[in-house]
Amino acid sequence: MSSLDAPRTVLIIDDHTECLRVTVDLLDILGYHALVASDAEQAEALFAGHQEIDLVILDLFLGTTPGAAVAQRLESRRAGLRVLFMSGYDKEACTTPDLLGPRRHFIEKPFSLGALEAALTALLAGQAI
């Protein structure tokens, strides 16, 4: 499955403006439309207003709000939601076995276009990465 077969609208949540910009640019190249939020409250408002979102990319550390808590709230509102966590810390340092699964993956920042595409493709296919 290519990224172009994937959902077109992605919600990105990151409190770092530069990371948001780069991620939006990469998603644009891959054919996705990005909705952008810089905090949990903004993300939840966008999510409520856009039923077409079924993929969320978010930082594991959103200031004082854990990204996992935000993901859990969004998942409780939409069955089948897929989540790609990202962080500047490596996977082993910031994830636990119960955090990841078929609908939840992780990518380390900074990431390349190819790494993002591979992560999204695996996530959308329900494959482990």
Backbone as a chain_set.jsonl record, in Angstrom:
{"seq": "MSSLDAPRTVLIIDDHTECLRVTVDLLDILGYHALVASDAEQAEALFAGHQEIDLVILDLFLGTTPGAAVAQRLESRRAGLRVLFMSGYDKEACTTPDLLGPRRHFIEKPFSLGALEAALTALLAGQAI", "coords": {"N": [[0.84, -1.17, 0.0], [0.654, 2.165, -0.876], [1.502, 5.497, 0.263], [-0.273, 7.188, -0.963], [-2.617, 5.789, -1.167], [-3.602, 5.963, 1.281], [-5.394, 7.494, 4.071], [-6.321, 10.905, 3.533], [-6.323, 13.123, 5.252], [-4.599, 14.315, 8.005], [-4.056, 14.804, 11.432], [-1.787, 16.785, 13.059], [0.077, 17.138, 15.971], [2.074, 19.129, 17.799], [4.223, 20.918, 19.917], [6.331, 22.387, 19.012], [7.114, 24.72, 16.728], [8.797, 24.639, 14.426], [9.138, 21.874, 14.013], [6.509, 21.172, 13.434], [6.159, 22.563, 10.995], [8.057, 21.32, 9.279], [7.108, 18.661, 9.306], [4.54, 18.997, 8.188], [5.297, 19.857, 5.628], [6.588, 17.521, 4.666], [4.461, 15.686, 4.743], [2.792, 16.871, 2.871], [4.254, 16.452, 0.516], [3.924, 13.701, 0.392], [1.278, 13.52, -0.22], [-0.736, 13.991, 1.637], [-3.21, 15.836, 3.489], [-2.75, 18.21, 5.95], [-3.82, 18.968, 9.201], [-3.171, 21.229, 11.77], [-2.084, 21.416, 15.127], [-0.995, 22.975, 18.11], [-1.213, 22.319, 20.732], [-2.907, 20.286, 23.247], [-5.593, 21.082, 23.683], [-6.275, 22.61, 21.408], [-5.93, 20.614, 19.5], [-7.929, 18.743, 20.205], [-10.217, 20.24, 19.683], [-9.999, 20.657, 16.89], [-10.091, 17.981, 16.072], [-12.678, 17.243, 16.833], [-14.135, 18.696, 15.006], [-13.587, 17.624, 12.518], [-14.419, 14.993, 10.923], [-13.159, 13.417, 9.036], [-10.609, 12.795, 9.812], [-8.476, 10.188, 10.484], [-6.041, 9.54, 11.257], [-3.449, 10.384, 13.394], [-0.648, 12.316, 14.174], [1.6, 12.8, 16.686], [3.584, 14.489, 19.16], [5.259, 12.841, 21.799], [5.689, 14.255, 24.077], [4.1, 16.937, 25.036], [4.587, 19.725, 26.126], [3.345, 20.129, 29.275], [1.515, 18.164, 29.016], [1.072, 14.766, 28.533], [1.628, 13.093, 25.473], [0.545, 10.557, 25.098], [-1.731, 10.571, 26.688], [-3.33, 12.426, 25.364], [-3.659, 11.071, 22.927], [-5.094, 8.838, 23.831], [-7.517, 10.02, 24.653], [-8.472, 10.964, 22.174], [-8.66, 8.558, 20.733], [-10.688, 7.318, 22.17], [-12.854, 8.619, 21.244], [-13.066, 7.995, 18.591], [-13.314, 5.115, 16.935], [-10.858, 2.913, 15.621], [-8.934, 4.782, 15.069], [-5.7, 5.779, 14.093], [-2.399, 6.183, 15.362], [0.593, 7.952, 15.294], [3.268, 8.295, 17.183], [5.811, 10.661, 17.964], [9.165, 11.629, 18.77], [12.069, 13.339, 19.979], [13.653, 11.811, 21.497], [15.038, 8.487, 21.72], [13.308, 5.444, 20.812], [13.415, 3.352, 22.769], [13.966, 4.778, 25.06], [11.729, 6.293, 25.605], [9.3, 4.966, 25.311], [6.875, 2.467, 26.257], [6.052, -1.028, 26.441], [3.227, -1.267, 26.4], [2.405, 1.043, 25.196], [2.645, 1.062, 22.411], [1.371, -0.535, 19.403], [-0.75, -2.318, 17.028], [-2.212, -0.157, 16.009], [-0.79, 1.972, 16.84], [2.191, 3.568, 16.469], [5.719, 4.513, 16.456], [8.028, 7.121, 15.721], [11.278, 8.393, 15.442], [12.46, 11.679, 15.92], [14.914, 13.74, 14.358], [13.195, 12.929, 11.319], [13.327, 11.368, 8.098], [11.889, 11.87, 4.805], [11.484, 9.359, 3.619], [11.529, 7.672, 5.885], [9.274, 8.598, 7.277], [7.264, 8.017, 5.41], [7.48, 5.202, 5.32], [6.809, 4.551, 7.983], [4.154, 5.496, 8.143], [2.926, 3.966, 6.144], [3.264, 1.351, 7.18], [1.833, 1.621, 9.569], [-0.766, 2.187, 8.652], [-1.287, -0.184, 7.401], [-1.408, -1.869, 9.505], [0.851, -3.106, 10.436], [3.71, -4.147, 12.336], [6.475, -2.099, 13.255]], "CA": [[0.0, 0.0, 0.0], [1.433, 3.401, -0.902], [0.929, 6.563, 1.077], [-1.355, 7.829, -1.689], [-3.825, 5.018, -0.919], [-3.909, 6.187, 2.691], [-6.26, 8.644, 4.35], [-5.739, 12.164, 3.074], [-6.27, 14.154, 6.285], [-3.841, 13.924, 9.187], [-3.925, 15.801, 12.482], [-0.44, 16.808, 13.631], [0.1, 17.865, 17.241], [3.439, 19.319, 18.283], [4.374, 22.256, 20.468], [7.503, 23.015, 18.397], [6.686, 25.27, 15.441], [9.65, 24.159, 13.333], [8.794, 20.465, 13.771], [5.215, 21.183, 12.737], [6.362, 23.013, 9.615], [8.755, 20.272, 8.53], [6.206, 17.52, 9.166], [3.517, 19.38, 7.207], [5.94, 19.838, 4.307], [6.793, 16.124, 4.266], [3.146, 15.092, 4.473], [2.331, 17.446, 1.608], [4.953, 15.715, -0.54], [3.345, 12.358, 0.353], [-0.105, 13.586, -0.676], [-1.676, 14.138, 2.739], [-3.616, 17.172, 3.933], [-2.444, 18.265, 7.377], [-4.407, 19.912, 10.14], [-2.08, 21.463, 12.705], [-2.399, 21.886, 16.473], [0.212, 23.129, 18.921], [-1.444, 21.826, 22.088], [-3.981, 19.296, 23.365], [-6.916, 21.71, 23.553], [-6.462, 22.934, 19.996], [-6.052, 19.339, 18.799], [-9.233, 18.148, 20.47], [-11.214, 21.043, 18.966], [-9.882, 20.304, 15.467], [-10.527, 16.6, 15.915], [-14.142, 17.222, 16.935], [-14.723, 19.325, 13.833], [-13.142, 17.001, 11.263], [-14.691, 13.542, 10.951], [-12.313, 12.708, 8.078], [-9.319, 12.45, 10.429], [-8.349, 8.873, 11.122], [-4.617, 9.364, 11.528], [-2.913, 11.473, 14.198], [0.789, 12.289, 14.453], [1.801, 13.713, 17.8], [4.766, 14.38, 19.998], [5.006, 12.16, 23.073], [5.82, 15.221, 25.164], [3.479, 18.194, 24.634], [4.671, 20.581, 27.306], [3.006, 19.395, 30.5], [0.513, 17.148, 28.687], [1.643, 13.599, 27.847], [1.004, 12.769, 24.196], [-0.236, 9.322, 25.236], [-3.041, 10.927, 27.251], [-4.081, 13.049, 24.27], [-4.02, 9.988, 22.004], [-6.135, 8.018, 24.451], [-8.786, 10.768, 24.582], [-8.929, 10.976, 20.783], [-9.042, 7.183, 20.392], [-11.974, 6.996, 22.808], [-13.894, 9.3, 20.481], [-13.134, 7.497, 17.221], [-12.806, 3.744, 16.782], [-10.001, 2.692, 14.466], [-7.962, 5.86, 14.914], [-4.296, 5.362, 14.092], [-1.574, 7.192, 16.015], [2.044, 7.881, 15.128], [3.968, 9.104, 18.162], [7.155, 11.061, 17.572], [9.941, 12.249, 19.839], [13.506, 13.479, 19.76], [14.288, 10.74, 22.277], [14.902, 7.226, 21.005], [12.138, 4.633, 21.15], [13.597, 2.611, 24.012], [14.018, 5.713, 26.187], [10.484, 7.021, 25.894], [8.081, 4.185, 25.112], [6.685, 1.254, 27.035], [5.4, -2.02, 25.576], [1.79, -1.058, 26.292], [2.134, 2.275, 24.453], [2.618, 0.816, 20.971], [0.589, -1.686, 18.971], [-1.106, -2.29, 15.61], [-2.71, 1.161, 15.598], [0.073, 2.984, 17.462], [3.601, 3.393, 16.132], [6.64, 5.534, 16.928], [9.114, 7.531, 14.838], [12.215, 9.276, 16.129], [12.821, 12.936, 15.263], [14.321, 14.127, 13.081], [12.985, 11.803, 10.414], [13.387, 11.682, 6.666], [10.668, 11.612, 4.038], [11.362, 7.909, 3.473], [11.182, 7.073, 7.179], [7.887, 8.945, 7.554], [6.412, 7.24, 4.508], [7.505, 3.801, 5.768], [6.068, 4.452, 9.23], [2.741, 5.666, 7.855], [2.482, 2.8, 5.378], [3.154, 0.224, 8.126], [0.747, 1.916, 10.5], [-2.042, 2.052, 7.948], [-1.453, -1.595, 7.071], [-1.494, -2.622, 10.749], [2.08, -3.89, 10.588], [4.683, -3.69, 13.33], [7.706, -1.518, 12.683]], "C": [[0.89, 1.239, 0.0], [0.755, 4.449, -0.051], [-0.227, 7.242, 0.368], [-2.665, 7.067, -1.562], [-4.365, 5.277, 0.485], [-4.898, 7.337, 2.86], [-5.556, 9.943, 3.984], [-5.585, 13.21, 4.164], [-5.643, 13.612, 7.556], [-3.846, 15.095, 10.167], [-2.537, 15.68, 13.084], [-0.473, 17.675, 14.879], [1.54, 17.924, 17.736], [3.556, 20.745, 18.795], [5.626, 22.977, 19.967], [7.144, 23.432, 16.964], [7.501, 24.729, 14.281], [9.354, 22.693, 12.997], [7.465, 20.35, 13.039], [5.402, 21.517, 11.265], [7.009, 21.925, 8.761], [7.832, 19.076, 8.293], [5.102, 17.804, 8.155], [4.095, 19.335, 5.797], [6.131, 18.41, 3.8], [5.468, 15.446, 3.929], [2.566, 15.609, 3.163], [2.972, 16.721, 0.428], [4.342, 14.322, -0.718], [1.868, 12.346, -0.047], [-1.15, 13.69, 0.411], [-2.048, 15.61, 2.925], [-3.431, 17.196, 5.443], [-3.249, 19.347, 8.08], [-3.419, 20.018, 11.288], [-2.594, 22.002, 14.033], [-1.105, 21.956, 17.275], [0.023, 22.705, 20.369], [-2.671, 20.91, 22.101], [-5.357, 19.909, 23.136], [-7.232, 22.032, 22.096], [-6.675, 21.647, 19.18], [-7.435, 18.73, 18.983], [-10.348, 18.922, 19.776], [-11.181, 20.734, 17.468], [-10.434, 18.914, 15.2], [-12.052, 16.503, 15.926], [-14.8, 17.769, 15.677], [-14.38, 18.689, 12.502], [-13.287, 15.484, 11.343], [-13.769, 12.755, 10.019], [-10.949, 12.316, 8.645], [-9.381, 11.025, 10.973], [-6.887, 8.503, 11.337], [-4.118, 10.599, 12.255], [-1.417, 11.247, 14.388], [1.017, 13.277, 15.582], [3.06, 13.424, 18.573], [4.378, 13.681, 21.302], [5.027, 13.122, 24.251], [5.33, 16.58, 24.678], [3.455, 19.146, 25.83], [4.398, 19.765, 28.547], [1.987, 18.285, 30.254], [1.176, 15.965, 27.988], [0.881, 13.311, 26.544], [0.149, 11.518, 24.27], [-1.625, 9.607, 25.786], [-3.924, 11.575, 26.187], [-4.551, 11.972, 23.297], [-5.162, 9.153, 22.566], [-7.496, 8.722, 24.382], [-9.338, 10.766, 23.164], [-9.392, 9.588, 20.346], [-10.391, 6.807, 20.992], [-13.144, 7.626, 22.056], [-14.039, 8.776, 19.06], [-12.484, 6.13, 17.112], [-11.941, 3.655, 15.529], [-8.98, 3.778, 14.218], [-6.552, 5.289, 14.968], [-3.445, 6.521, 14.593], [-0.103, 6.911, 15.723], [2.656, 8.847, 16.135], [5.332, 9.477, 17.601], [7.837, 11.724, 18.764], [11.386, 12.382, 19.389], [14.31, 12.475, 20.569], [14.127, 9.433, 21.517], [13.769, 6.385, 21.604], [12.265, 3.943, 22.501], [13.552, 3.533, 25.23], [12.656, 6.29, 26.547], [9.204, 6.236, 25.642], [8.064, 2.989, 26.054], [5.964, 0.256, 26.14], [3.897, -1.787, 25.401], [1.424, 0.206, 25.501], [1.922, 2.018, 22.963], [1.823, -0.434, 20.641], [0.21, -1.534, 17.512], [-1.597, -0.926, 15.119], [-1.909, 2.31, 16.203], [1.524, 2.661, 17.156], [4.404, 4.586, 16.633], [7.663, 5.835, 15.848], [9.981, 8.529, 15.593], [12.503, 10.508, 15.281], [14.329, 13.116, 15.324], [14.189, 12.912, 12.18], [13.01, 12.297, 8.979], [12.023, 11.432, 6.031], [10.431, 10.111, 3.922], [10.955, 7.222, 4.773], [9.737, 7.372, 7.545], [6.945, 8.131, 6.685], [6.342, 5.781, 4.942], [6.679, 3.624, 7.045], [4.567, 4.559, 8.985], [2.168, 4.47, 7.096], [2.289, 1.604, 6.291], [1.98, 0.433, 9.074], [-0.611, 1.694, 9.843], [-2.346, 0.615, 7.555], [-1.58, -2.464, 8.324], [-0.281, -3.482, 11.0], [2.955, -3.299, 11.687], [5.874, -3.08, 12.604], [8.794, -1.514, 13.725]], "O": [[1.802, 1.334, 0.821], [-0.414, 4.315, 0.314], [-1.089, 7.823, 1.028], [-3.727, 7.633, -1.82], [-5.468, 4.848, 0.82], [-5.198, 8.059, 1.909], [-4.337, 10.057, 4.115], [-4.771, 14.12, 4.009], [-6.079, 12.603, 8.11], [-3.661, 16.245, 9.768], [-2.148, 14.614, 13.562], [-0.981, 18.796, 14.859], [2.144, 16.899, 18.052], [3.044, 21.676, 18.174], [5.946, 24.064, 20.449], [6.902, 22.585, 16.104], [6.933, 24.391, 13.242], [9.325, 22.318, 11.824], [7.314, 19.529, 12.134], [4.867, 20.834, 10.393], [6.555, 21.646, 7.65], [7.787, 18.541, 7.186], [4.765, 16.937, 7.348], [3.452, 18.831, 4.876], [5.863, 18.124, 2.633], [5.371, 14.716, 2.943], [1.92, 14.862, 2.43], [2.294, 16.411, -0.552], [4.251, 13.819, -1.838], [1.275, 11.277, -0.194], [-2.336, 13.498, 0.144], [-1.288, 16.506, 2.56], [-3.905, 16.299, 6.14], [-3.344, 20.483, 7.615], [-2.883, 19.005, 11.736], [-3.421, 22.913, 14.073], [-0.229, 21.103, 17.135], [0.972, 22.723, 21.153], [-3.377, 20.779, 21.101], [-6.196, 19.311, 22.462], [-8.331, 21.756, 21.615], [-7.51, 21.612, 18.277], [-8.041, 18.254, 18.023], [-11.324, 18.323, 19.325], [-12.232, 20.568, 16.849], [-11.154, 18.695, 14.226], [-12.642, 15.773, 15.13], [-15.901, 17.351, 15.32], [-14.831, 19.161, 11.458], [-12.373, 14.786, 11.783], [-13.611, 11.547, 10.192], [-10.21, 11.571, 8.002], [-10.223, 10.7, 11.809], [-6.538, 7.344, 11.563], [-4.328, 11.724, 11.801], [-0.975, 10.147, 14.716], [0.672, 14.453, 15.463], [3.539, 12.292, 18.638], [3.294, 13.911, 21.838], [4.45, 12.838, 25.301], [6.057, 17.295, 23.989], [2.416, 19.339, 26.461], [5.125, 18.819, 28.848], [1.635, 17.548, 31.175], [1.79, 16.151, 26.937], [-0.349, 13.289, 26.524], [-0.866, 11.421, 23.581], [-2.593, 8.955, 25.394], [-5.123, 11.304, 26.119], [-5.713, 11.965, 22.891], [-6.095, 8.805, 21.842], [-8.509, 8.088, 24.086], [-10.54, 10.587, 22.967], [-10.408, 9.46, 19.661], [-11.153, 6.056, 20.383], [-14.29, 7.208, 22.219], [-15.026, 9.075, 18.389], [-11.262, 6.0, 17.187], [-12.259, 4.253, 14.501], [-8.228, 3.704, 13.246], [-6.252, 4.422, 15.789], [-3.72, 7.684, 14.298], [0.378, 5.789, 15.883], [2.578, 10.064, 15.967], [5.937, 8.707, 16.855], [7.187, 12.296, 19.639], [11.86, 11.635, 18.533], [15.51, 12.309, 20.349], [13.178, 9.282, 20.747], [13.342, 6.594, 22.739], [11.323, 3.951, 23.293], [13.144, 3.111, 26.312], [12.452, 6.729, 27.678], [8.115, 6.799, 25.752], [9.096, 2.562, 26.572], [5.324, 0.658, 25.169], [3.354, -2.09, 24.338], [0.256, 0.412, 25.174], [1.107, 2.687, 22.328], [1.624, -1.294, 21.498], [0.79, -0.701, 16.814], [-1.418, -0.582, 13.951], [-2.297, 3.473, 16.095], [2.027, 1.605, 17.539], [3.847, 5.546, 17.165], [8.117, 4.934, 15.141], [9.472, 9.402, 16.296], [12.759, 10.404, 14.082], [14.955, 12.668, 16.284], [14.982, 11.974, 12.271], [12.753, 13.466, 8.688], [11.128, 10.856, 6.649], [9.308, 9.641, 4.104], [10.138, 6.302, 4.767], [9.041, 6.502, 8.068], [5.939, 7.612, 7.17], [5.266, 5.184, 4.935], [5.932, 2.653, 7.171], [3.79, 3.794, 9.557], [1.056, 4.022, 7.376], [1.275, 0.912, 6.202], [1.222, -0.499, 9.341], [-1.498, 1.076, 10.432], [-3.506, 0.235, 7.396], [-1.832, -3.664, 8.219], [-0.369, -4.487, 11.705], [2.935, -2.092, 11.931], [6.23, -3.487, 11.498], [9.909, -1.069, 13.453]]}, "num_chains": 1, "name": "protein.A"}
